[in-house]
């Protein structure tokens, strides 16, 4: 399964038997790690299994995956060089101010 195609097949039943709220909470708490392919194979299998059984979690997963894809597309542009320079100057100014305020430095 490729990184972008991690969409489990939907369950053929709309019943949520065997799926409890604690499982849903745990899965939804790890869905971003799952989307980013940052979980080991056993955790991925557990989440995939849950998503096959739980329509609401699958819907939330699909929403998060869609948002992540849209954000990734939107963030591919590079900021203009003048803006980048202004941001770097502002960061340096804050760093200098912090050093001046910190008596232990």
C-alpha positions as CSV (number, residue, x, y, z in Angstrom):
1,X,0.0,0.0,0.0
2,X,1.5,3.4,-0.9
3,X,1.7,6.3,1.4
4,X,-1.0,8.2,-0.4
5,X,-3.3,5.2,-0.9
6,X,-3.8,4.2,2.7
7,X,-7.6,4.1,2.4
8,X,-9.0,0.9,3.9
9,X,-12.0,-0.6,2.3
10,X,-15.3,0.4,3.9
11,X,-17.1,-2.2,6.0
12,X,-19.9,-3.9,4.2
13,X,-22.1,-3.5,7.3
14,X,-23.3,-0.3,8.9
15,X,-23.3,-2.0,12.3
16,X,-20.8,-0.9,14.9
17,X,-20.9,-4.1,16.9
18,X,-17.6,-4.8,18.5
19,X,-16.4,-1.2,18.1
20,X,-16.4,0.9,21.3
21,X,-15.8,4.6,21.9
22,X,-12.4,3.9,23.6
23,X,-11.2,2.3,20.4
24,X,-12.5,5.2,18.3
25,X,-10.8,7.7,20.6
26,X,-7.5,5.8,20.3
27,X,-7.7,5.5,16.6
28,X,-8.6,9.1,16.0
29,X,-5.8,10.1,18.3
30,X,-3.3,8.3,16.1
31,X,-4.9,9.0,12.7
32,X,-2.3,11.8,11.8
33,X,0.6,9.4,12.6
34,X,-1.1,6.9,10.4
35,X,-1.6,9.4,7.6
36,X,2.1,10.3,7.8
37,X,3.2,6.7,7.8
38,X,4.8,7.1,11.2
39,X,3.4,4.0,12.8
40,X,4.9,0.5,12.8
41,X,3.2,-2.3,10.8
42,X,1.3,-3.7,13.7
43,X,-0.2,-0.3,14.6
44,X,-1.1,0.3,11.0
45,X,-2.8,-3.1,10.8
46,X,-4.8,-2.3,14.0
47,X,-6.0,1.1,12.7
48,X,-6.8,-0.4,9.3
49,X,-8.9,-3.1,10.9
50,X,-10.7,-0.5,13.0
51,X,-11.5,1.6,10.0
52,X,-12.9,-1.4,8.2
53,X,-15.3,-1.9,11.0
54,X,-16.2,1.7,12.0
55,X,-17.9,4.0,9.5
56,X,-17.7,7.2,11.6
57,X,-13.9,6.7,12.1
58,X,-13.5,5.9,8.4
59,X,-15.3,9.2,7.5
60,X,-13.1,11.1,9.9
61,X,-10.0,9.5,8.4
62,X,-11.2,10.4,4.9
63,X,-11.8,14.0,5.9
64,X,-8.3,14.3,7.6
65,X,-6.7,12.7,4.5
66,X,-8.4,15.1,2.2
67,X,-7.5,18.2,4.3
68,X,-3.9,17.0,4.5
69,X,-3.8,16.6,0.7
70,X,-5.3,20.0,0.1
71,X,-2.9,21.7,2.5
72,X,0.1,19.9,0.9
73,X,-0.9,21.2,-2.5
74,X,-1.5,24.7,-1.2
75,X,1.8,24.8,0.6
76,X,4.0,24.0,-2.3
77,X,4.6,27.6,-3.2
78,X,7.7,29.4,-1.9
79,X,7.3,32.7,-0.1
80,X,8.8,35.7,-2.0
81,X,12.4,36.4,-1.0
82,X,11.6,39.8,0.4
83,X,9.1,38.3,2.8
84,X,11.5,35.5,3.8
85,X,14.1,38.1,4.6
86,X,11.7,40.2,6.7
87,X,10.7,37.1,8.6
88,X,14.3,36.2,9.3
89,X,15.1,39.7,10.5
90,X,12.1,39.6,12.8
91,X,13.2,36.2,14.2
92,X,16.8,37.5,14.8
93,X,15.4,40.6,16.5
94,X,13.4,38.4,18.9
95,X,16.4,36.2,19.6
96,X,18.5,39.3,20.4
97,X,15.8,40.6,22.7
98,X,15.6,37.3,24.5
99,X,19.3,37.2,25.0
100,X,19.3,40.8,26.4
101,X,16.5,39.9,28.9
102,X,18.1,36.7,30.1
103,X,20.7,37.6,32.8
104,X,22.2,34.1,32.8
105,X,23.5,34.5,29.2
